[in-house]
């Protein structure tokens, strides 16, 4: 009997240089059934062509995590096509306000950062919960950041000299949300963890700043997506190692 594939939804796969694309490519190669999403269906479809395998293990769909109707539509699509969701990877994020002091911030930027990095992820988890409950080994991975911690040795709020005010605070809130949702979903045996992918070269020139490749960042994410049933939940990791935040 053919073993059924693990169904994975990855949000925020809109750029070939991004973590989402590298992750989708790696997971498709490992024979996962991968649903990649971006706000632009065209962008998602073009990227899916670059990672599709001979067994058609990549599906492209439109998803704007800031829009309730869009999230509802993708949940209905997954329910109709698969009947369940095994792994949710909340990769969509943004609004990196580099070097902006708290009292100098534009609150519209701050609102957008929280709407995407916190509320968008929250919205997706809420809509995917019924589908995750139908999985035998459900996992949720929230892509966070060292900037969302106090003590990260490089990017922590108490350490890094260049403030990432709105972005960092929204990721800090995401880490807190991870803890709370993990507690609620523990009864459903859904493991929920936050992941810091590290400083990743997702744009030209970042390698010269010491950023590592996207390929090097995905192993830790896949580790969290494939934890055993007795694995950790409600915690914050980087490359499989627990982070204090």
MOCOR-V479537 format. One record per residue. N is the residue number from 0. RES is the residue in one small letter. BURIAL is 1 if it has 9 or more other C-alpha atoms within 8 Angstrom, else 0. Layout:
N	RES	BURIAL
N	RES	BURIAL
//
This chain:
0	x	0
1	x	0
2	x	0
3	x	0
4	x	0
5	x	0
6	x	1
7	x	1
8	x	1
9	x	1
10	x	1
11	x	1
12	x	1
13	x	1
14	x	1
15	x	0
16	x	1
17	x	1
18	x	1
19	x	1
20	x	1
21	x	1
22	x	1
23	x	1
24	x	1
25	x	1
26	x	1
27	x	1
28	x	0
29	x	0
30	x	0
31	x	1
32	x	1
33	x	1
34	x	1
35	x	1
36	x	1
37	x	1
38	x	1
39	x	1
40	x	1
41	x	0
42	x	1
43	x	1
44	x	1
45	x	0
46	x	1
47	x	1
48	x	0
49	x	0
50	x	1
51	x	1
52	x	1
53	x	0
54	x	0
55	x	0
56	x	1
57	x	1
58	x	1
59	x	1
60	x	1
61	x	1
62	x	1
63	x	1
64	x	1
65	x	1
66	x	0
67	x	0
68	x	0
69	x	1
70	x	1
71	x	1
72	x	0
73	x	1
74	x	1
75	x	0
76	x	0
77	x	1
78	x	1
79	x	0
80	x	0
81	x	0
82	x	1
83	x	1
84	x	1
85	x	1
86	x	1
87	x	1
88	x	1
89	x	1
90	x	1
91	x	1
92	x	0
93	x	0
94	x	1
95	x	0
96	x	1
97	x	0
98	x	0
99	x	1
100	x	0
101	x	0
102	x	0
103	x	0
104	x	1
105	x	0
106	x	0
107	x	0
108	x	1
109	x	1
110	x	0
111	x	1
112	x	1
113	x	1
114	x	1
115	x	1
116	x	1
117	x	1
118	x	1
119	x	1
120	x	1
121	x	1
122	x	1
123	x	1
124	x	1
125	x	0
126	x	1
127	x	1
128	x	0
129	x	0
130	x	1
131	x	1
132	x	1
133	x	1
134	x	1
135	x	0
136	x	0
137	x	1
138	x	1
139	x	1
140	x	1
141	x	1
142	x	1
143	x	1
144	x	1
145	x	1
146	x	1
147	x	1
148	x	1
149	x	1
150	x	1
151	x	1
152	x	0
153	x	0
154	x	1
155	x	1
156	x	1
157	x	0
158	x	1
159	x	1
160	x	0
161	x	0
162	x	1
163	x	1
164	x	1
165	x	1
166	x	1
167	x	1
168	x	1
169	x	1
170	x	1
171	x	1
172	x	1
173	x	1
174	x	1
175	x	0
176	x	1
177	x	1
178	x	1
179	x	1
180	x	1
181	x	1
182	x	0
183	x	0
184	x	1
185	x	1
186	x	0
187	x	0
188	x	1
189	x	1
190	x	1
191	x	1
192	x	1
193	x	1
194	x	1
195	x	1
196	x	1
197	x	1
198	x	0
199	x	1
200	x	1
201	x	1
202	x	0
203	x	0
204	x	0
205	x	1
206	x	1
207	x	0
208	x	0
209	x	0
210	x	1
211	x	1
212	x	1
213	x	1
214	x	0
215	x	0
216	x	1
217	x	1
218	x	1
219	x	1
220	x	1
221	x	1
222	x	1
223	x	1
224	x	1
225	x	0
226	x	1
227	x	0
228	x	0
229	x	0
230	x	0
231	x	0
232	x	1
233	x	1
234	x	1
235	x	1
236	x	1
237	x	1
238	x	1
239	x	0
240	x	0
241	x	0
242	x	1
243	x	0
244	x	0
//
